[in-house]
Amino acid sequence: ITGESVDTKARPVHMEHTILKPDMTVADYFPRMAEYGVDHHFALVHGEWEKDLHKVATLLKMDAVDICTREGEDNGRSS
């Protein structure tokens, strides 16, 4: 998922620590997220690493799905 971290108030330790604004509308985001599913744990990385992550996934023979795409890019939904 690509997007940006939103500045927000601190939350209790058992809640989310990062609020993400995805690189697509929420109306498009949630159906895509529901289609592919989500994991409980994730890594948050600053920067544009999508292409590198797809290369690593290919080398490790892992599937990689882009939930969000930037405007003008193809959807690259799997490697």
VOLOTI-970448 format. One record per residue: residue in one letter; y, x, z of N, C-alpha, C, O in turn. Coordinates in steps of 0.1 Angstrom, whole numbers, padded with zeros to 4 digits, always signed. Example, Ala and Ser with C-alpha at 12.3 -4.5 7.8 and 13.67 -1.06 7.14 Angstrom:
A-0057+0132+0078-0045+0123+0078-0033+0132+0078-0033+0142+0085/S-0022+0128+0071-0011+0137+0071+0000+0129+0079+0011+0134+0080/
END
This chain:
I-0012+0009+0000+0000+0000+0000+0012+0009+0000+0013+0018+0008/T+0021+0007-0009+0034+0014-0009+0045+0005-0004+0044-0007-0006/G+0055+0011+0002+0066+0003+0007+0075+0012+0016+0075+0024+0015/E+0083+0006+0024+0091+0014+0033+0090+0008+0047+0088-0004+0050/S+0092+0017+0057+0092+0014+0071+0105+0007+0074+0115+0012+0070/V+0104-0004+0082+0116-0011+0086+0120-0008+0100+0111-0008+0109/D+0132-0004+0102+0137-0001+0116+0137-0014+0124+0142-0024+0120/T+0130-0014+0135+0128-0025+0144+0127-0021+0158+0126-0009+0161/K+0128-0031+0167+0127-0028+0182+0113-0023+0185+0103-0025+0178/A+0112-0016+0196+0099-0011+0201+0091-0022+0206+0096-0032+0211/R+0078-0021+0204+0068-0032+0207+0058-0026+0218+0057-0014+0219/P+0051-0035+0225+0041-0030+0235+0031-0022+0228+0029-0023+0216/V+0024-0013+0235+0015-0004+0230+0003-0010+0222-0002-0004+0213/H-0001-0022+0225-0012-0029+0219-0008-0036+0206-0016-0042+0199/M+0005-0035+0202+0009-0042+0190+0012-0031+0179+0011-0019+0181/E+0016-0036+0167+0019-0028+0156+0031-0018+0160+0040-0022+0167/H+0030-0006+0155+0041+0004+0158+0050+0006+0146+0060+0012+0147/T+0045+0001+0134+0053+0002+0122+0053-0011+0115+0043-0018+0114/I+0065-0015+0111+0067-0027+0103+0070-0022+0089+0079-0015+0087/L+0062-0027+0079+0062-0022+0066+0068-0033+0056+0064-0045+0057/K+0077-0029+0048+0082-0038+0037+0076-0033+0025+0079-0023+0020/P+0066-0041+0019+0059-0037+0008+0067-0036-0005+0078-0043-0006/D+0063-0028-0015+0070-0027-0027+0067-0039-0037+0066-0037-0049/M+0066-0051-0031+0064-0063-0039+0068-0074-0030+0070-0073-0018/T+0069-0086-0036+0073-0098-0028+0061-0101-0019+0050-0099-0022/V+0064-0107-0007+0054-0111+0002+0045-0122-0005+0033-0122-0002/A+0051-0130-0013+0043-0140-0020+0032-0134-0029+0021-0140-0031/D+0035-0122-0034+0025-0115-0043+0016-0106-0034+0004-0104-0037/Y+0022-0101-0023+0015-0091-0015+0003-0097-0007-0008-0092-0008/F+0005-0109-0001-0006-0114+0008-0018-0119+0000-0029-0116+0004/P-0017-0125-0012-0029-0128-0020-0036-0115-0024-0049-0115-0024/R-0029-0105-0028-0036-0092-0032-0043-0086-0020-0054-0081-0021/M-0036-0087-0008-0042-0081+0004-0055-0089+0007-0065-0083+0011/A-0054-0102+0006-0066-0111+0009-0077-0108-0001-0089-0109+0002/E-0074-0105-0014-0084-0103-0024-0092-0090-0021-0104-0090-0023/Y-0085-0079-0016-0091-0067-0014-0095-0064+0000-0104-0056+0003/G-0089-0071+0010-0092-0069+0024-0084-0057+0029-0079-0049+0022/V-0084-0056+0042-0077-0045+0049-0085-0040+0060-0094-0046+0065/D-0083-0027+0064-0089-0021+0075-0081-0022+0087-0069-0024+0087/H-0087-0021+0099-0080-0022+0111-0072-0009+0113-0060-0010+0118/H-0077+0002+0109-0070+0015+0111-0065+0020+0097-0071+0017+0087/F-0054+0027+0098-0048+0032+0085-0039+0044+0088-0036+0047+0100/A-0036+0051+0078-0027+0063+0080-0014+0059+0073-0014+0053+0062/L-0003+0063+0079+0010+0061+0073+0016+0074+0069+0017+0084+0077/V+0019+0075+0056+0023+0088+0051+0037+0086+0044+0039+0078+0036/H+0046+0095+0048+0060+0094+0041+0059+0102+0029+0054+0113+0028/G+0065+0097+0018+0065+0103+0005+0057+0096-0005+0051+0085-0002/E+0057+0101-0017+0050+0094-0028+0037+0102-0031+0037+0112-0038/W+0026+0097-0025+0013+0104-0026+0003+0096-0034-0009+0100-0034/E+0006+0085-0040-0004+0076-0046-0013+0084-0056-0025+0083-0055/K-0007+0091-0065-0014+0098-0075-0024+0108-0069-0035+0110-0074/D-0019+0116-0059-0027+0126-0053-0039+0119-0045-0050+0124-0045/L-0036+0108-0039-0047+0101-0032-0058+0096-0041-0069+0096-0038/H-0053+0091-0053-0063+0087-0063-0071+0099-0068-0083+0097-0071/K-0065+0110-0070-0073+0122-0074-0083+0126-0064-0095+0129-0067/V-0079+0126-0051-0089+0129-0040-0100+0119-0040-0112+0122-0038/A-0097+0106-0041-0107+0095-0041-0117+0097-0053-0129+0096-0051/T-0112+0101-0064-0121+0104-0076-0130+0115-0073-0142+0115-0075/L-0125+0126-0067-0133+0138-0064-0144+0134-0054-0155+0140-0054/L-0140+0125-0044-0150+0121-0034-0158+0109-0038-0166+0104-0030/K-0157+0105-0051-0164+0093-0056-0162+0081-0047-0171+0074-0044/M-0149+0079-0043-0145+0067-0035-0137+0058-0044-0130+0063-0053/D-0138+0045-0041-0129+0036-0048-0115+0037-0041-0114+0040-0029/A-0105+0035-0049-0091+0034-0044-0084+0023-0051-0085+0021-0063/V-0077+0014-0043-0071+0003-0048-0056+0003-0044-0053+0005-0033/D-0047+0001-0054-0033+0000-0051-0029-0015-0049-0030-0022-0059/I-0026-0018-0037-0022-0032-0035-0008-0035-0041-0006-0045-0047/C+0001-0025-0039+0014-0027-0044+0016-0016-0055+0011-0006-0055/T+0024-0020-0065+0028-0011-0075+0043-0011-0076+0050-0021-0073/R+0049+0000-0081+0063+0000-0083+0066-0006-0096+0058-0006-0105/E+0078-0012-0097+0082-0018-0110+0081-0009-0121+0086+0003-0120/G+0075-0013-0132+0074-0005-0144+0061+0003-0145+0059+0009-0155/E+0054+0004-0134+0041+0011-0134+0030+0001-0137+0031-0011-0134/D+0019+0006-0143+0007-0003-0144+0001-0005-0130+0005+0002-0121/N-0008-0014-0129-0012-0018-0115-0022-0008-0109-0024-0008-0097/G-0028+0001-0117-0037+0011-0112-0046+0006-0101-0049+0013-0091/R-0051-0006-0102-0058-0013-0092-0071-0006-0087-0076-0008-0076/S-0077+0003-0095-0088+0010-0090-0090+0023-0098-0085+0024-0110/S-0096+0033-0092-0099+0046-0099-0114+0046-0102-0118+0056-0108/
END
